[in-house]
Amino acid sequence: MHASLSTMSRQARARFAGAMTTRENRTHEKTLKAIAKRSFCTLATSSPAQRPHVAGVLYQAVGTTLYVSTERGSRKARNIAANPHVAVCIPIRRLPVGTPSSVQFQGRAEILPVDHPELVRLAGAGRLKAVTSHGELELPDGCFLRITPMRRLTTYGVGMSLVRLLRDPLNAAGTVELAA
């Protein structure tokens, strides 16, 4: 019995170590499609006193860049003004049951005024509807966050069938490397 526990332990360790490598069933395209298809994520920032803050936000993806509408006086905007390093987690819910998959990454955020030429161009082309369709461009203290991921996205369950994810959750992690 001791030998089988030891063997299972080695298998579990190997499975966990292997889970953090890029896997063929979690392709770059599936991950980008999942990001583009969603509009909600959690955004983590840190204050100058190194106090973490996490907020659920709506976003619009343009390529791998996320745009978030907020106000300059919000905690997330104040934190980003002091420290542009952020973390993002995008839940990918599968209905009606099952563990949600997710994409998460670390990145850099910039604060853009609502009249920034890039925002005006993207909004004019209809590419920011998820974050501009409720009057966000007219907010007196409004601004946008442009969030650019670092080179690596980590995933959980992306590219796996729900049955496989439920049967093998320890082997559901993966990474996607973005082009430089």
HELIX and SHEET records of a PDB file:
HELIX    1   1 HIS A    2  ALA A   19  1                                  18    
HELIX    2   2 HIS A   28  LYS A   37  1                                  10    
HELIX    3   3 ARG A   75  ALA A   82  1                                   8    
HELIX    4   4 PRO A  117  GLY A  124  1                                   8    
HELIX    5   5 LYS A  129  THR A  132  1                                   4    
HELIX    6   6 GLU A  136  GLU A  138  5                                   3    
HELIX    7   7 LEU A  162  ARG A  167  1                                   6    
HELIX    8   8 PRO A  169  ASN A  171  5                                   3    
SHEET    1   A 7 PRO A  52  LEU A  58  0                                        
SHEET    2   A 7 PHE A  40  SER A  46 -1                                        
SHEET    3   A 7 HIS A  85  ILE A  92 -1                                        
SHEET    4   A 7 SER A 101  PRO A 113 -1                                        
SHEET    5   A 7 GLY A 142  TYR A 156 -1                                        
SHEET    6   A 7 THR A  65  GLU A  71 -1                                        
SHEET    7   A 7 GLN A  60  VAL A  62 -1                                        
SHEET    1   B 6 PRO A  52  LEU A  58  0                                        
SHEET    2   B 6 PHE A  40  SER A  46 -1                                        
SHEET    3   B 6 HIS A  85  ILE A  92 -1                                        
SHEET    4   B 6 SER A 101  PRO A 113 -1                                        
SHEET    5   B 6 GLY A 142  TYR A 156 -1                                        
SHEET    6   B 6 ALA A 173  GLU A 177 -1                                        
END                                                                             
